[in-house]
Amino acid sequence: MSNKMYFWNENRPKQESEESSDYYLKYDQQKPENLIPKAQEKCTKYGVEDQEDSSQRGGWNNQLDFLFSCISLSVGLGNVWRFPYLCYKNGGGAFLVTYSIAMLFCGIPMFFQEVAIGQYLGAGGMTFVGQLCPIFKGVGYATMTIVFLLDVYYCIIIAWTLFYLISTFAVLPELPWSNCDNRWNTKDCFDNFSISNTNKTILRKSTSPVEEYFDHKVLGISTGIEDIGGLQWALFACLVIGWILIYAIIRKGLHQSGKIIWFSAIFPYVVLLILLARAVTLEGAGDGLLYYITPRWEELLSPVPWMDGATQIFFAYSIGCGALPALGSYNKFHHNCYKDAVITCIINTFTSLLAGCVTFSILGHIALEHDAGVGDVVKNGPGLVFLTYPEVVLKLPGAPLWAGIFFMMLIVSDAPKDNF
């Protein structure tokens, strides 16, 4: 636990006086090895040992491994996918207000608290609550159950991403969502070439080939509850590949994962910055960005933006899932985890804002093409990332290459979360 050692009264032999100095351990902070010899013998006898002397659990090779592990854990689909979706759902700028308040008063303090507790106790998410309060030992097992369900949920997103990644190179030199000439398209589908010759009434009722590809090809959404549909065998195969990929990442443990985490923490920013440079130059991008940063104050009177802002902080920062104490437990006892916690939280929020700029720039462009408002242009909320980003890669030269890089980035930023 620390360099201080304690004995409980019931562990003392009855024949010795309570005032015996043998059972009061003297601690010198400059020389922690200066313990009374008899007390050292009793420490061994009663099984008490210094946490820092135990090297069986292993640890980080250097301090940056821990920092990049925290960044890789907290930065991922929660930023690229969920943040823009919730921001779009709650009217843009109003969500930024609730998100910022939750970050300052909940996110950063609780992030630091979890890392610090794990570092102090040297225990992971399953056991640290029981060490703090034995009666709540079951909380750790409940947390691991939630983490298991969360891993199942994340792997489904990986399966969608793998489906897109494989489809990207299936019909080269084009992308399968670039036109409306496919068997899954409906009569309401209009591509960019058809839109210019269509009246405004039809435009508002039309759907893009990107949206129809996600709804009809990837998900296979049926016409209603009475039509169950069949098993999506292609998605099932991608799901199996996703689980195999996760196993390949974690099978060698912490040190092997640390090498992957460095790449998974840096690579998404390279791709996002390139997509941002293209997205902000699209026609109509300014309208989307204005919608993004303009607060609609009436939305704050509803509890929904406040709940979504708080849940997004907990989700994006990975608070309450036991991963942060587990990462902190591999630190040295005197490591400055406060600095790492603040850096990670700032980078996490910056990533969310960056992804929001990319998403709303694309939404502004789509709204202009469909002659609709930014708030009405997309119906599918949770699948927003699979609608906006495939749209922007169509505007880049060498679209299949950029699509492959983007979906590889999603896999890289999502798969390491299942490590923890």
N, C-alpha and C positions, 0 to 999 in steps of 0.2 A: 504494500500500500504506500508507504512512505518510509523514511529513515527512522521514524519513531515507532517504538514497540510498546505494547501494553499487555498487562495480565489482569484477568478478572479475579475478583476476590475468591470465587469458589475454586480456582485452580491452585490456590496456595496450600501447601501442607499445613495441617492444623498445628503441628508441633512448633512451628516457627512464628515469631511475633509479627504482627501486622506492621510494626515499625522497622522491621528488618530491612536494611539497605540493599540486601541481595535482590529484593523484588521491586526496587525502584530503579529504573534504568536511567542512567545519565546520558544525555545526548549533547554532543559538541558539534555545532553546525559547520565549523571549519574542518573538523576531523571526525566524521561520522563513525569511523572504525573504533574510536575510543570508548568502547563499552566496558562495563565492569566484567571481568572474566567470568565470575559466577553467573552473572545475568546472561552472558552469551551461552553458557552451557544450558541454562534453563530455556533460552529461546529455541535451541536445537531440540531440547527435550519435549517442549510443548508444540513443536512444529511451526513456529513463527519464523518467517523469513522476509527479507527485503525484496520488494517487487523488482527493483532495478538489478538485483543480483541474479534474477531468474532470466535466462536467455532461451528458454525452451519454446516460447511462443514466436520468436523471431521479431522482426521489426523492419522499418523502412531503411533502405540503403542510404538515403540522404533526406534532408528536410523537404526538398522540392517534390519528392515522390508523394509525400502526404498532401501537399498543396494541390498538385495536379490530380490526385485521386479525388479530393473533395470537389474540384472543378468538374472533373469528368462525371462524378456521381450526380451533382446538382444541375449541370448544364446538359440538356438533351431535348427530348420531345416535349418536356414541360415548357420549354422556352420557344422552340421552333413551331410547335403545333398547338399546344393548349393555350398559351398566353394570347396569341393573335385571335384564336377562336373566342375566348372569353371577352377579350376587348371588343371584338366585332359584335358579340351578342349583347353587351351592355352599353352600346352606344359610343364606343371610342374613348374620349377623354375622361368621362366619368369613372371608368374603370381604372384609369391611371391614378386618379386621386385615392381611391380606396386601396389600391395595390401599394402605393407609396406609404400610406399610413400603416398598413399591416406589416410592411417590410421593416419600418423603423421601430415599431412597438412590439412586434411578435417575431419576425423573421430573424433578424440579426441576434437578439438576445438568446433566443431558443437554440439557434444554430451553435452559438458559442457554448451554451450550457451543455448540450449533448456531447460535443467534442471534448469538453473539459472533463465531464464525468467519466467518459470512456478512458481518457488519458489517466485520470487519477486512480481509477479502480483497476485498469488493465483488463477490462472485461467487455465482451461484445453485447449486442442487443438482447440476447436471450437471458443473460444472467445478471446484468448490472442492476436492474430494478430490484431483483431479489436480494442483492447485496446491500442496497440502500434500505430496503424495508422488506424483510422476509415474508411478511403476510401477503405482499403483492407479487410473489414469485411468478404467479400465473400470467402476469402482464407480459412477461418476456415471451412465453409460449403463444399468447394471443398475437403479439407483434409479429412473430415469425409466420403465423398463419396468414396474417394480412400481407406480409411480404411475399409469401408464396403465391397468393392470388394476384398480387401486383405483378409478379414475374410472368404469370400466365397472360395477364393483360398486355404487358409490354411485348411479349413474344408474338401476340397476334398482330401488333403494329409492325413488328419486324417481318412477319409473313406478308403483309400488304406491301411493305417496302421491297422485299425480295421479288414479289410478283412484278412490280413496276420495273425493277432493275433488270430482270430477265426479259421482260417484254420490250425494254428499250432497244435491245440488240436483236430482237426476233424478226423485225421487218425493215432492216436497214435498206436504204439510207434514210427512211422516214421514221417518224414515231407513230405508234398506233392510235394516239389521241390527237393527231394533227388534222384530221378531216372527218367528214360525216359519211364516208363511203364504206362503212363496215357493217357487218350483219347485226351488231348490237345497237346501232343507231336507230333513232325513231324519226318520225316525220317532223318533229319539232326541233331537230338539230340543225344549226346553222353555223358554218365556219366563217372565217373572216372574209372570204371572198363573196359569200352569198349575202352577208349582212349589208354590204354597200348598196345592194339592189333591192332591199326589202323595206317596206314601210314601217313606221314606228310602232304600230299596233302589234305587228307580228314580232318585232324585235323584243318587246317586253315579255312575250310568251315563249320565246325561244330558249333553247338550252345549248350550251357550248359542247363541242366534241370532248373536251376535257372532262366536263361534268358527267356526260353520258358514259364515258369510258369507266369512270369510277363507280357509278351506280349500277350499270348494266353488265359490264364485263368483269370488273374486279369483284364486286359484292354480289352481283346477280340478284338484285332486289326484285321481289315478285310484285305482282299487281295488288295484292292484299293478303290478309291473314288466311283467307280461304285457299290461297295458292301457296303451299309450303315450299315448292321448288325442290331441287335436288342438291346433292353434295357438291361443293366446289372442289373438285379433285386437284386442280392446279394450286389453289390456296392451301389445301391440305398438305401437298408436297412441300410447299414453301414453309409451312409451319414446322414440319419435320426437319427441314434444313436449318431453320432458325434455332431449334433446340440443340441440334448437333453443333452449330456454330457457338452457342453459349458454352456448351461443355468443352469445346476445344479451347476457349479462352480461359476457363477457370480450372482446368484439370491439373495444372502445375502449381496452383496456389498463388500466394501473394506476390512473389518475386517475378514470376512470369507475367502476371497481370499488370504489374507496375510498368513494364516496358510498353505494353499495349496502351495503357492509360495516358502516357505522354502524347502518343499520336492521336488518341481519341479526344483529348482535351484541346489540341491546337488545330487539327484539320477542319472542324466545322467553321471556325472563324474565317479561314481562307475562302471557303466556298460561299459563305454568307456575304462577305465583303464583295466578291465578284458579282453575285446575284444582285446585291444592292446597287452596285454601279450601273447595272443594266436596267433595273426596275425603275429607278428614279428618273431615267431618261425617256421612259415610255410616255406617250401622249395621255394626258389625264391623270398622271401620277400625283400631281399637286393637289387635285381634289381628294384623292384618297388619303394623303398625308394630312390635309386639313381636317378631314373627318376623324383621323386618328388622334390628333392632339386637341381638338375642340371639346371641352367638357359640356355635356348636356346636364345642367345642374338639377333638372327635375328628376333625372334618374337616381340621384342620391337620396331622394325621399323614399325610394323602394329598398327593401332589405337585400334584394338579390345582388346588386353590385358589391355590397359590403361582404356578403357571404362568399361570393366568387373571388373577391380580392384576397380574403384571408385563406381560403382553400388553395388558391393558386400559390401563395407563399409556402404553405405547408407542403404542397405537392412538388413544387420546383426545388425547394431547399432540402427535400427528402427528410423533413422533420417528423419524428414519431415512428419511423419504420425500423429503427435499430441499426441502420447503416453507419450513421455518424459516430456513435459510441464505438462501433467496431473499428472504424478507421482510426479514431483517436487512441484506441487501446494499444496500437502498435507504435505510438510515439514514445520518446523518452520522457521520464517523469517531469522534467523541468523545461520541456519544449514550450515555446511561446505560441500556443494554439490560438490565442486571442487575435494576433495579427493575421494568421491564416484564415480565421473565420470571417473577419471583416473583408479581406481581399476576395475571398470566395463569394460572399454575398454581393459585393459590388459587381464582380464579373458576371454573376448570374443575372442580376437586374439589367446590366448593360446588354447582355445577350438577348434577353427578352425584348428590350426596346429596339435592338437592331433587327430582330426577326419581325417585329411589328412594322417597322419602316418598310421592309421588303414586301410583306404581305399586303399592306394597305396601299402601297404604290401600285401593285398589280391589280388590286380591287378597283382602284380609281381608273385604271386603263380598261378593265373589263366593263365597268359601269359606262364609260364613254362609248364603247363599242355597242353596248346594248341599249344606249339611250335611257338609262335608269339611274336612280340614286345609288350612292355607294352602300347605303344600309339595306338595299333591296336586291342587290345584284346576285347574291349567293344564298341558296336555301339550305345547303348542307353545312351545318356548323362543325361537328367533330371531324369531318373529313376535309376541313378547309385547307390544310397543308397539301393534300393530294389534289387540290383544284387550282390553287394559286401558283405554286411553284412549277408544276408541269406546264402551266400557261406561260410563265416567263422564259423557260428554257427554249420554247418555240421561237422566241424573239432573238435568240443568240445564234451566231454562226456556229455550225457544227453542233446542232441541237442534240443529237443522240449522245455525243460525248459529254456534254454538260449535264444532260439528264442522268447519265450513268454516274457521274461524279456526285451529283446531288443526292441520289438515293443511296450511294455508298456512304456518303456523309451521315445520312439518317441512321444507317445500320451501325456505323462506327460510334455515333453518339448515343445510341440506345442500348446496344448489346452490353457494354460494360456495366450498366446499371444492374443487370442481372447477376453480376459478380457478388454483390453485397446483399 
